[in-house]
Amino acid sequence: MKKEAVKVRELNPSERIKNFDEVVLGYTEEEALIEANRCLQCPNPICQFGCPVGINIKEFISWITKKDYRAAYFILREKNDFPSICGRVCPAEYQCRRACVLTKKTASFASEQAINIHFLERFVGDYGVKNNLEAPAGKDQKFVKFGFKVAVVGSGPAGLACAGELARQGVKVDIFESLHKPGGVLRYGIPPFRMPRDVLDYEINELKKLGVQLIPNFIVGKVKALDELFSEGYSAIFLGLGAGVPSFLEIKGENLGNVYSANEFLTRVNLMLADKFPQFHTPINIGKQVLVVGGGNTALDAARAALRLQIINGFSPNTTILYRRTEVEMPARRLEIEHAKEEGIKIEFLVQPVEFIGDEEGKVQKLRCLRCRLGEPDESGRRRPVAVEGSDFGIDCDIAIIAVGLQANQVLTNVTSELKTDKYKDVIVNPQTMETSIKGVFAGGDIVGGEGTVIEAMGMAKKAAFSIINYLKDERT
C-alpha cells in the first residue's frame, strides 16, 4: 500500500494569484483509483463517525475501486445532497480524515497517511455533475398526498440540507432567502477560487428538481412574521438564519475609512462581484498594504481575495495576516494556510491589535500592536495570548479587514419574543429534536451552535428534518 496520500493537483501559485479561478483541480480518474485503493476497508469504519452527516465512507470508496462511480455517487447522495460542495470546503483533516485509522493518533488533525476522503468525495460528486446524475427521491413518499408545506428560512448550508431531506420525502418546501441569490455563506463568504459558482449553482438547482421553491429578496421577520407563515398553510418552519453579524476588535479607530469587516469585504467580492468593477457596479477599495486580523478560514479567504485584487488593480502584492496565537492554534484549515503562504501572504503570529491610526482624511494608515506570548489555556482549550508589556510597534496599512468571528443574525429573533435565545443570541433548541421554544419551529446551523463548519450545519439540519418528518406524522393523525 502506498504510504502517503495522493497529492491533489493545484494551479501554480504564480498564476493563480492573478485571478479567482479554482485553485484545487481535484483528482483524475487514475489518481482517484490509486487513492481509493489505499483504503483498508476496515470492518469497523470509524472514519464514518467523524462525518457530521454520517456518509457511508467505506462503501462509496469501495465502489470507486470497482470503477462504478455511479453507485458511489448514489451512496453519497443517501446522506449528502451536496458532495461536490462538501468535497471542496469540508475541514476533513479535523473530521473524517482525523478519524481514519491511518492517521497518527497523537495528531490534532489528520496526517498525510490518512485517506483523502474529501477529494474522493469531490471526484464522485463532480462525476455526478458531469453526467447529470439525479438522486432518486426518498422511498417514503407518503407525505405527497397530505399536501404538507414547510417553510425554510435561509438558503445557507443548513437551510439547503433541511430542504433536500424534506423534499425527498414528498414534503413541499419553500426556501425564503433575504439576499438576491441562494447559498448563504457558501456564496457570500467563500471565494470562487475555493467554491466555483457553477458547482454551487448546479447542486442548488438539484433541489429545484425535487420541487423545492426558492424565494429570494424575502426577509422573514420584516416582510412576514412566523405566525403569518403558519397562517398561510405552512405546517412547520425551519430556521437556518446563520451567523451573519460580524464581530469587531472594539479598539480605537475601528470606525476609520477603509477598515472593513471580512463579512462586508467578502460579500462585496463574492456575491456582488466587486472584483469585476466597473463591469458590475460594486466598488471596493483596495490598497498597497492590506492587513487582515484573524486566524480562521474567513481571515484566509479575505487575505487571499485581497491579494488577488491588489494584483488585478496593478499593485504589488502586499497582504499580511495578524494572529494573536501561533500557527498551531490557528482554526483555519491546514490546506488554506499552506495555500496562503504559497501565494505570498505574510502571517505575523503572536500579535495583538491595539489601535487604528488614521490620516487627515479619516482613513486608516497604521495599526498599533503589541507582541504576545502564550499563557494558560482558555475555555476553548487553546493557550490564551498575553500581551507583552512595552512591546508596542506599528504596521503601515491603507486597508484593514477584521475577521474575528460572526454573531447570530437577530433580524427575526428581535421581533419574535416567544423564540428563546441564549446569552449569545443564538436560538435555543431541544438537542434531540432541534425544535425551538415555538411548537413546529425548528432550527439548525450557526444560529444554534454559533459559527461552525458547513458540514456541521448540514448535520444539524438533517437531524431537524427527521424531527420535522415525525412532527408532520403526528399532525397527520
LOZA-350878 format. One line per field, with one value per residue (C-alpha): residue number from 1; x negated, y negated, z. Coordinates in steps of 0.5 Angstrom, whole numbers. Last residue first. Example, Ala and Ser with C-alpha at 12.3 -4.5 7.8 and 13.67 -1.06 7.14 Angstrom:
2
pos = 2, 1
xx = -27, -25
yy = 2, 9
zz = 14, 16
END
This chain:
477
pos = 477, 476, 475, 474, 473, 472, 471, 470, 469, 468, 467, 466, 465, 464, 463, 462, 461, 460, 459, 458, 457, 456, 455, 454, 453, 452, 451, 450, 449, 448, 447, 446, 445, 444, 443, 442, 441, 440, 439, 438, 437, 436, 435, 434, 433, 432, 431, 430, 429, 428, 427, 426, 425, 424, 423, 422, 421, 420, 419, 418, 417, 416, 415, 414, 413, 412, 411, 410, 409, 408, 407, 406, 405, 404, 403, 402, 401, 400, 399, 398, 397, 396, 395, 394, 393, 392, 391, 390, 389, 388, 387, 386, 385, 384, 383, 382, 381, 380, 379, 378, 377, 376, 375, 374, 373, 372, 371, 370, 369, 368, 367, 366, 365, 364, 363, 362, 361, 360, 359, 358, 357, 356, 355, 354, 353, 352, 351, 350, 349, 348, 347, 346, 345, 344, 343, 342, 341, 340, 339, 338, 337, 336, 335, 334, 333, 332, 331, 330, 329, 328, 327, 326, 325, 324, 323, 322, 321, 320, 319, 318, 317, 316, 315, 314, 313, 312, 311, 310, 309, 308, 307, 306, 305, 304, 303, 302, 301, 300, 299, 298, 297, 296, 295, 294, 293, 292, 291, 290, 289, 288, 287, 286, 285, 284, 283, 282, 281, 280, 279, 278, 277, 276, 275, 274, 273, 272, 271, 270, 269, 268, 267, 266, 265, 264, 263, 262, 261, 260, 259, 258, 257, 256, 255, 254, 253, 252, 251, 250, 249, 248, 247, 246, 245, 244, 243, 242, 241, 240, 239, 238, 237, 236, 235, 234, 233, 232, 231, 230, 229, 228, 227, 226, 225, 224, 223, 222, 221, 220, 219, 218, 217, 216, 215, 214, 213, 212, 211, 210, 209, 208, 207, 206, 205, 204, 203, 202, 201, 200, 199, 198, 197, 196, 195, 194, 193, 192, 191, 190, 189, 188, 187, 186, 185, 184, 183, 182, 181, 180, 179, 178, 177, 176, 175, 174, 173, 172, 171, 170, 169, 168, 167, 166, 165, 164, 163, 162, 161, 160, 159, 158, 157, 156, 155, 154, 153, 152, 151, 150, 149, 148, 147, 146, 145, 144, 143, 142, 141, 140, 139, 138, 137, 136, 135, 134, 133, 132, 131, 130, 129, 128, 127, 126, 125, 124, 123, 122, 121, 120, 119, 118, 117, 116, 115, 114, 113, 112, 111, 110, 109, 108, 107, 106, 105, 104, 103, 102, 101, 100, 99, 98, 97, 96, 95, 94, 93, 92, 91, 90, 89, 88, 87, 86, 85, 84, 83, 82, 81, 80, 79, 78, 77, 76, 75, 74, 73, 72, 71, 70, 69, 68, 67, 66, 65, 64, 63, 62, 61, 60, 59, 58, 57, 56, 55, 54, 53, 52, 51, 50, 49, 48, 47, 46, 45, 44, 43, 42, 41, 40, 39, 38, 37, 36, 35, 34, 33, 32, 31, 30, 29, 28, 27, 26, 25, 24, 23, 22, 21, 20, 19, 18, 17, 16, 15, 14, 13, 12, 11, 10, 9, 8, 7, 6, 5, 4, 3, 2, 1
xx = 106, 103, 100, 96, 93, 92, 88, 84, 82, 80, 76, 72, 71, 68, 63, 61, 61, 56, 51, 52, 49, 43, 42, 41, 37, 38, 40, 45, 49, 56, 56, 50, 53, 60, 67, 74, 81, 87, 88, 84, 79, 75, 75, 68, 70, 65, 62, 68, 67, 64, 63, 57, 57, 50, 53, 58, 65, 72, 77, 83, 81, 81, 78, 71, 71, 72, 67, 62, 57, 52, 45, 39, 32, 25, 24, 23, 20, 15, 14, 8, 3, -3, -5, -6, -10, -9, -13, -13, -9, -8, -1, 2, 5, 9, 7, 12, 17, 23, 25, 18, 11, 5, 1, -2, -6, -4, -7, -3, 0, 1, 4, 3, 6, 13, 17, 20, 18, 12, 9, 12, 9, 12, 11, 9, 8, 5, -1, -3, -4, -5, -3, -5, -1, -6, -1, -5, -4, 4, 4, 1, 6, 12, 9, 8, 16, 16, 17, 10, 7, 1, 0, -2, 3, 6, 6, 4, 5, 1, 2, -3, -2, -5, 1, 4, 11, 12, 5, 8, 15, 11, 8, 15, 18, 13, 13, 21, 21, 15, 19, 25, 22, 20, 14, 16, 14, 12, 8, 7, 1, 2, 9, 16, 23, 29, 34, 40, 43, 41, 37, 34, 32, 30, 27, 33, 37, 43, 44, 36, 33, 38, 40, 32, 31, 37, 36, 29, 31, 28, 23, 22, 25, 24, 29, 24, 20, 20, 21, 27, 24, 30, 35, 39, 47, 48, 49, 54, 61, 63, 69, 74, 82, 87, 94, 94, 101, 101, 103, 96, 93, 96, 94, 87, 87, 87, 84, 79, 78, 77, 73, 75, 71, 70, 76, 73, 78, 76, 79, 74, 71, 71, 66, 61, 61, 57, 52, 51, 51, 45, 41, 42, 40, 33, 32, 25, 22, 29, 29, 33, 37, 42, 44, 43, 44, 52, 53, 58, 58, 62, 61, 66, 68, 74, 74, 81, 81, 87, 86, 85, 80, 74, 77, 76, 68, 67, 70, 66, 59, 61, 63, 57, 52, 54, 61, 65, 72, 74, 82, 85, 92, 96, 100, 102, 102, 94, 93, 93, 87, 83, 77, 74, 73, 68, 61, 60, 54, 52, 46, 41, 45, 45, 37, 36, 39, 35, 29, 31, 32, 25, 22, 26, 24, 16, 14, 10, 2, 1, 3, 10, 11, 9, 4, 3, 7, 3, 8, 8, 14, 18, 21, 17, 19, 27, 27, 21, 17, 23, 25, 30, 30, 29, 31, 37, 39, 38, 42, 48, 54, 51, 53, 56, 53, 46, 48, 52, 45, 41, 46, 45, 37, 37, 30, 29, 24, 29, 35, 31, 30, 37, 38, 33, 35, 42, 43, 46, 48, 43, 37, 32, 36, 36, 28, 29, 30, 31, 29, 24, 24, 16, 17, 10, 14, 19, 12, 10, 17, 18, 11, 13, 19, 16, 17, 18, 16, 15, 14, 21, 20, 20, 15, 8, 6, 7, 1, -5, -2, -1, 6, 7, 7, 8, 3, 4, 4, -2, -4, -2, 0
yy = -23, -28, -33, -27, -25, -32, -32, -26, -29, -35, -31, -28, -35, -38, -32, -33, -41, -39, -35, -41, -46, -41, -40, -48, -49, -53, -60, -59, -53, -55, -61, -57, -51, -49, -51, -48, -52, -47, -49, -55, -54, -51, -44, -41, -34, -31, -38, -42, -48, -55, -60, -64, -71, -70, -70, -65, -65, -64, -65, -68, -75, -74, -81, -81, -74, -75, -81, -78, -74, -71, -73, -72, -72, -75, -77, -85, -87, -93, -97, -103, -100, -101, -97, -100, -97, -97, -91, -95, -90, -83, -82, -75, -70, -65, -58, -54, -50, -54, -56, -59, -55, -58, -64, -64, -71, -77, -83, -89, -93, -100, -100, -105, -109, -108, -114, -120, -125, -128, -121, -115, -111, -104, -102, -96, -90, -84, -80, -73, -71, -75, -72, -74, -72, -70, -66, -59, -62, -63, -56, -53, -56, -54, -47, -47, -49, -55, -55, -57, -55, -51, -57, -61, -66, -73, -73, -78, -77, -81, -83, -86, -84, -89, -94, -94, -93, -86, -85, -88, -85, -78, -80, -82, -75, -71, -76, -75, -68, -67, -71, -67, -61, -63, -66, -74, -81, -82, -88, -90, -95, -98, -99, -96, -100, -96, -99, -95, -97, -90, -92, -97, -93, -86, -84, -88, -82, -83, -76, -74, -81, -85, -80, -78, -85, -86, -80, -81, -87, -93, -99, -103, -109, -110, -106, -102, -108, -106, -98, -94, -88, -87, -81, -81, -79, -74, -68, -63, -64, -57, -57, -51, -52, -47, -46, -52, -54, -61, -62, -59, -64, -69, -67, -67, -74, -77, -82, -84, -78, -73, -78, -76, -78, -71, -65, -59, -53, -46, -41, -36, -39, -45, -42, -40, -47, -48, -43, -46, -53, -51, -48, -53, -58, -55, -55, -55, -60, -63, -66, -63, -68, -71, -64, -59, -63, -64, -60, -63, -69, -76, -76, -75, -68, -64, -57, -54, -46, -41, -35, -29, -25, -27, -35, -34, -32, -37, -43, -41, -41, -47, -51, -49, -50, -57, -58, -62, -61, -54, -54, -47, -45, -39, -37, -30, -26, -28, -26, -19, -19, -14, -11, -18, -21, -19, -22, -25, -24, -30, -26, -32, -34, -26, -26, -32, -29, -23, -27, -31, -25, -23, -29, -29, -22, -24, -17, -19, -18, -25, -26, -28, -34, -34, -29, -24, -18, -18, -18, -11, -9, -15, -19, -25, -24, -24, -31, -35, -34, -34, -41, -41, -46, -43, -36, -39, -43, -37, -32, -37, -33, -29, -22, -18, -22, -19, -12, -15, -18, -11, -7, -12, -12, -4, -4, 2, -2, -8, -3, -1, -9, -10, -4, -5, -13, -11, -19, -20, -27, -30, -26, -23, -17, -15, -15, -9, -4, 2, 8, 3, 2, 1, -5, -6, -3, -9, -14, -10, -10, -17, -19, -15, -18, -25, -28, -35, -42, -46, -53, -55, -61, -68, -71, -73, -70, -63, -64, -65, -60, -54, -51, -45, -38, -33, -29, -22, -20, -17, -10, -7, 0
zz = 25, 20, 25, 29, 22, 21, 27, 26, 19, 22, 27, 21, 18, 25, 25, 18, 19, 25, 20, 15, 20, 22, 14, 13, 19, 25, 28, 34, 35, 34, 29, 26, 24, 26, 28, 29, 29, 30, 37, 39, 44, 39, 36, 34, 36, 41, 42, 44, 41, 44, 38, 39, 42, 45, 52, 50, 45, 46, 41, 44, 43, 36, 33, 36, 34, 26, 25, 30, 26, 31, 31, 27, 28, 28, 21, 21, 15, 14, 8, 8, 12, 16, 22, 29, 35, 42, 46, 53, 57, 53, 51, 54, 49, 52, 50, 47, 50, 48, 55, 56, 56, 60, 57, 50, 49, 45, 42, 42, 36, 33, 26, 21, 15, 16, 13, 17, 11, 16, 17, 21, 27, 29, 36, 40, 35, 39, 35, 37, 30, 23, 17, 10, 4, -2, -5, -3, 4, 3, 0, 6, 11, 7, 7, 14, 15, 19, 27, 28, 35, 32, 28, 34, 38, 37, 29, 24, 17, 12, 5, 0, -7, -12, -14, -21, -19, -21, -17, -11, -12, -12, -5, -2, -4, -1, 5, 6, 5, 10, 15, 14, 15, 22, 24, 25, 23, 16, 14, 7, 4, -3, -2, -5, -4, -6, -12, -13, -20, -24, -30, -26, -22, -24, -17, -14, -16, -11, -8, -8, -8, -4, 1, 2, 4, 8, 12, 13, 17, 13, 16, 9, 13, 21, 25, 28, 31, 38, 39, 40, 36, 32, 31, 24, 24, 19, 24, 20, 19, 18, 22, 20, 20, 20, 18, 13, 11, 10, 18, 19, 15, 19, 25, 23, 21, 14, 10, 16, 21, 15, 10, 3, -3, -6, -6, -8, -9, -8, -12, -12, -19, -15, -10, -16, -18, -11, -13, -20, -17, -12, -18, -23, -17, -16, -9, -7, -12, -12, -6, 1, 5, 0, -4, 1, 7, 4, -2, -6, -10, -8, -1, 4, 3, 4, 2, 0, 1, -1, 3, -1, 3, -2, -1, 7, 6, 1, 5, 11, 7, 4, 10, 14, 8, 7, 4, 10, 13, 11, 10, 10, 7, 8, 2, 5, -2, -2, 5, 4, -1, 3, -1, -2, -8, -13, -14, -21, -25, -30, -32, -31, -24, -22, -24, -20, -14, -14, -15, -9, -5, -7, -5, 2, 4, 3, 6, 12, 11, 11, 18, 20, 25, 33, 32, 37, 34, 28, 22, 18, 22, 19, 25, 23, 16, 18, 22, 23, 17, 13, 14, 9, 4, -3, -2, 1, -5, -10, -5, -4, -3, 3, 6, 1, -4, -2, -4, -10, -12, -11, -15, -21, -20, -21, -22, -18, -13, -13, -11, -5, -3, -3, 2, 7, 7, 9, 10, 17, 16, 22, 19, 24, 26, 19, 19, 25, 19, 24, 19, 16, 8, 8, 4, 0, -6, -6, -7, -13, -16, -15, -18, -24, -25, -24, -18, -16, -19, -13, -14, -17, -22, -18, -22, -22, -15, -19, -24, -19, -14, -20, -20, -16, -17, -11, -7, -7, 1, 4, 5, -2, 0
END
